[in-house]
Amino acid sequence: MSQHHNCPCAAQCALQSALESIGGKWKLPVLCSLSANGASRYNELLHNVQGISNTMLSQTLKELERDHLVLRQEYLEVPVRVEYELSEQAKKLRPILVRLIQWKMAAASDAQ
């Protein structure tokens, strides 16, 4: 009789939590745009993230801000200027995402 073992962190899986923070259709494209272009205003992000709607960009930015991956800076000017940028925590994701890209590219070339 074989024994089955559950994930040791099943009750509060850190990997699952991490993937939820960056998962979904729009979070990685928004993070990628901010990484490539630096601090950006809302309309710049709307233009740079192809296909995203106003509603989805707003929701995505709120979720990324809630998860401490994006910082929202409001400048008290007339009109008010708001910029979004990567947090230090999000900047730590860069080498991990680069490794994922390399892993996928290697897997694709192995399949050929």
Residue, then its C-alpha position, 0 to 999 in steps of 0.5 A: m500500500s502506497q502512502h500519499h503525502n500532502c504538500p507540507c505547506a498545504a494549509q498556507c502554501a507560500l508558493q500558491s500565495a506568490l502565484e496568486s500575487i502575480g497570476g492572472k492575465w494582466k499582472l505580469p504585463v503591467l509589471c513588465s511595463l513598469s519594469a521596462n519603462g519605470a514610473s508610469r502614469y495611468n494612461e501610459l500603462l493603458h497605452n503600453v499594456q496592449g488590450i487591457s481595458n480601463t476597468m481591468l487596469s484599475q483593478t490590476l493596479k489595486e491588487l498589485e498595490r495591495d500585494h505590495l508589488v506596485l507603489r502609487q505616488e500621488y503628486l499634489e499638482v493641478p491637475v493631480r498627477v499619479e504615477y505607479e512604479l515597482s516596489e522593491q519587493a517587485k524588483k526582486l522578482r526580475p531575476i526569477l522571471v528571467r529564469l522562468i523565461q530561460w527555462k521555457m526557452a530551453a524547454a521549447s528548444d529541447a522539444q524540437 
